[in-house]
């Protein structure tokens, strides 16, 4: 029964995707810009979390990408208003990667305005991270113990290192990243487990999906591959660990390419897609963003990846409602979920869509 339901949903999605693509050219720059504006406007008008929450950190990276793409003054104004409301401060937990995600947008705005107060609280926080062991190390042995952290924190360190010239920030980020990689990256599957609890349970057993495959969460790996893009954009060309990050990025993109479904989207569980009906919007958005960036920068083979990006962008746009709400987004969680549908939305789903659009529009 579950298989029949999954096939029905897949068929319905494919039909919707085909009909949508037939009546709309989703690759026209005017369409992409207009759709990005609509998604931005709807999401700004429907807040859900504290401004410095990691969810908004991910969303506002997309909003800044929308500004860069459209150059609309109202988007820049909304970004500046957000920073003024937060007093340009990260979240309260100085050592938690989630709480500095919002700082990526502060630094992006600093690059426009050159006002030091926009980055001073973040710089103070990162310097404290370098000198003061926090709760995360005490509890987990390492600072970045879950894969999401690799989207949240490394780009913040790298952006600030570029602006201040402080290379010690890159050294700290390299150390923390490698600890997470060594713990969670599966060198056979080329995917990240969400955290150590998905490697083995309390009894020492490996957690498996219903088909016997290991559990690899779509958005979790979307966080990582999207974070790798944002990190690589900031790292100096001669940085000693750049090749490591580039190889990690290429390996993940190759694997994600294999796991894309016929509707162009990825299921919330990457290795057991049949058990999770419906393409998931946030993981798919980050994957499309990452692949499109790779093609645009000559890192990924265009002939190999462009068809997947096109199919993915077409599929992703079927999840966007007329008012700009991005649906089919899995709620907050730490693993694959089934409890979402066309009406399910979260701010990071909008952020992922906006990041994807900012790269798709550059495709030749």
Protein Blocks (a to p, Z undefined) as FASTA:
>chain_A
ZZmmmmmmmmmmmmmmmmmmmmpcfkbmklmmmmmmmmmmmmmmmcfbdfklmklmmmmm
mmmmmmmmnopaklmmmmmmmmmmnnopacfblmlmklmmmmmmmmmmmmmnopaklmmm
mmmmmmmmmmmccfklmmnopablcfklmmmmmmmmmmmmmmnopaklmmmmmmmmmmmm
mmmmcfklopacfblmlmpcfkopacddfkopacddfklmmmmmmmmmmmmmmpcfklmk
lmmmmmmmmmmmmmmmmmpcfkopacfblklmmlmgciafklmmmmmmmmmmmmmnomac
fklmmmmmmmmmmmmmmmpcfkopaghiacddfbdcfbbcfklccfklmmmmmmmmmmmm
mpZZ
